[in-house]
Amino acid sequence: MSTPAKTLPDHRDSYKAFRSITTRWMDNDVYGHVNNVVYYSWFDTAVNATLIEQGVLDIHHGQTIGLVVETQCHYFAPLAFPQTIEAGIRVAKLGNSSVRYEVGLFAQGEPLTAARGHFVHVYVDQATRRPVPLPAPLKTYLETLS
């Protein structure tokens, strides 16, 4: 049996776009740091808010939506309220109807990720939930994050 390669934090310069996220009092758990489930919410928030702001995702009237089919996170250092988090975003793989987003979570101003994760969206028709090719404006923007 082979031993998996050690996962290490990423440097800030390996991400293409950034979004600040304010921690909340309720994000901390009884151990005094942000609970692991909150990190996944931050991944979703960072990616979807960026796509909405870029005008390539319309969550209310769009015909195409992204469904999460895979997710993972590696934790390197604790984060806690009242820190500001800076979420770095990049696209690791761009398929015909799917995208693998990678998100690095940084304590404000820190050079290395406190956590790094990914999730895969499969883009589907909003009504039928069947995979569809990425809309051209979305694909064009995602290419800038690759």
Secondary structure, DSSP 8 states (H G I E B T S, - for coil): ----------BGGG-SEEEEEE--GGGB-TTSSB-HHHHHHHHHHHHHHHHHHTTS--TTT-SEEEEEEEEEEEE-S---TT-EEEEEEEEEEE-SSEEEEEEEEEETT-SB-SEEEEEEEEEEETTT--B----HHHHHHHHHT-
